[in-house]
Amino acid sequence: MKRFIAGMCIAMLPTIAAAQEAATARGADLRVLDKLNGIVTDVTLRTGETATLGYLKINLSECRFPRANPNGDAYAELVVTYRNGETPAFEGWLIASAPALNAMEHPRYDVWVLRCIRS
């Protein structure tokens, strides 16, 4: 197990280094899956903007991308609320290249980041 954890840390070093040299984008493209009916919806949000899809409210706080490789990855900070709940269903960073690393755990919806909008 220790070797596995050490290997994962070494494998993530390029991602961590790229995140340290990140640039901030104007917005992000997100994808939302309603697992109940199988509908996939793509959403474009500007930083600070909120979208409502079904029972979800998605707020994009920030989107970052590696300055050295703008098309290489996207890191989006989101707050997702379900049915106007007080406690967010998800609050944190989603990573385009590793959506399962910090996934939104919800029985009906999946949300993931596709890319940052730079222009």
C-alpha positions as CSV (number, residue, x, y, z in Angstrom):
1,M,0.0,0.0,0.0
2,K,2.9,2.4,0.8
3,R,4.4,1.8,-2.6
4,F,1.0,2.5,-4.2
5,I,0.7,5.8,-2.4
6,A,4.3,6.8,-3.2
7,G,3.7,5.9,-6.8
8,M,0.5,8.0,-7.0
9,C,2.4,11.0,-5.4
10,I,5.2,10.7,-8.0
11,A,2.7,10.3,-10.8
12,M,0.9,13.5,-9.7
13,L,4.0,15.7,-9.5
14,P,3.6,17.0,-13.1
15,T,0.0,17.9,-12.4
16,I,0.9,19.6,-9.2
17,A,3.7,21.5,-10.9
18,A,1.4,22.6,-13.7
19,A,-1.3,23.7,-11.2
20,Q,1.3,26.0,-9.6
21,E,1.9,27.7,-12.9
22,A,-1.7,28.1,-13.7
23,A,-3.5,31.0,-15.4
24,T,-7.1,32.0,-14.7
25,A,-9.7,31.7,-17.4
26,R,-12.8,33.7,-18.0
27,G,-15.1,30.7,-17.7
28,A,-15.6,27.0,-18.2
29,D,-17.5,24.4,-20.2
30,L,-19.1,21.8,-18.0
31,R,-21.1,18.7,-18.7
32,V,-24.0,17.5,-16.6
33,L,-25.5,14.0,-16.7
34,D,-29.0,13.4,-15.3
35,K,-28.6,9.7,-14.4
36,L,-32.4,9.3,-14.0
37,N,-33.3,10.0,-17.6
38,G,-29.9,9.8,-19.3
39,I,-29.9,13.4,-20.5
40,V,-26.5,15.0,-21.0
41,T,-26.3,18.8,-21.0
42,D,-23.3,21.0,-21.8
43,V,-23.2,24.3,-19.9
44,T,-20.9,27.3,-20.5
45,L,-20.4,29.5,-17.5
46,R,-18.4,32.7,-16.9
47,T,-16.6,33.1,-13.6
48,G,-19.1,34.0,-10.9
49,E,-22.1,32.9,-13.0
50,T,-24.7,30.5,-11.8
51,A,-26.8,28.1,-14.0
52,T,-29.9,26.1,-13.1
53,L,-30.4,22.7,-14.6
54,G,-33.3,20.7,-13.3
55,Y,-32.9,20.6,-9.6
56,L,-29.2,21.7,-9.7
57,K,-27.7,25.2,-9.3
58,I,-24.1,25.3,-10.4
59,N,-21.9,28.3,-9.6
60,L,-18.5,28.6,-11.2
61,S,-16.1,30.3,-8.8
62,E,-12.9,30.0,-10.9
63,C,-11.4,28.0,-13.8
64,R,-7.6,27.6,-14.1
65,F,-5.4,26.0,-16.8
66,P,-1.7,25.3,-17.1
67,R,0.1,28.3,-18.5
68,A,2.6,26.2,-20.3
69,N,-0.1,23.9,-21.9
70,P,-3.4,25.8,-22.2
71,N,-5.2,22.8,-23.8
72,G,-3.7,20.3,-21.4
73,D,-6.1,20.4,-18.5
74,A,-8.7,22.4,-16.7
75,Y,-9.3,22.9,-13.0
76,A,-12.7,24.4,-12.1
77,E,-13.9,25.4,-8.6
78,L,-17.7,24.8,-8.3
79,V,-20.5,25.1,-5.8
80,V,-23.4,22.8,-6.7
81,T,-26.6,23.0,-4.8
82,Y,-29.5,20.5,-5.0
83,R,-33.1,21.6,-4.6
84,N,-32.1,24.9,-3.0
85,G,-30.5,23.1,-0.1
86,E,-28.6,24.9,2.5
87,T,-25.7,22.5,2.3
88,P,-24.0,22.2,-1.1
89,A,-24.2,18.8,-2.9
90,F,-20.6,19.6,-4.0
91,E,-18.1,22.3,-3.2
92,G,-14.6,22.1,-4.5
93,W,-12.3,21.7,-7.5
94,L,-13.0,19.4,-10.4
95,I,-10.1,18.3,-12.7
96,A,-10.9,17.7,-16.4
97,S,-8.2,15.0,-16.8
98,A,-9.1,13.2,-13.6
99,P,-12.9,13.6,-13.0
100,A,-13.0,10.7,-10.4
101,L,-10.3,12.3,-8.2
102,N,-12.7,14.7,-6.6
103,A,-16.1,13.7,-8.0
104,M,-19.5,15.0,-7.0
105,E,-21.2,12.2,-5.1
106,H,-24.9,12.5,-6.0
107,P,-27.5,9.8,-6.7
108,R,-29.0,11.6,-9.6
109,Y,-26.5,14.0,-11.2
110,D,-22.9,13.9,-12.4
111,V,-21.1,17.1,-13.1
112,W,-17.6,17.4,-14.6
113,V,-15.4,20.1,-16.2
114,L,-14.5,19.8,-19.9
115,R,-12.3,22.9,-20.5
116,C,-11.6,26.4,-19.5
117,I,-12.7,29.3,-21.7
118,R,-9.7,31.5,-22.3
119,S,-11.2,34.1,-24.7
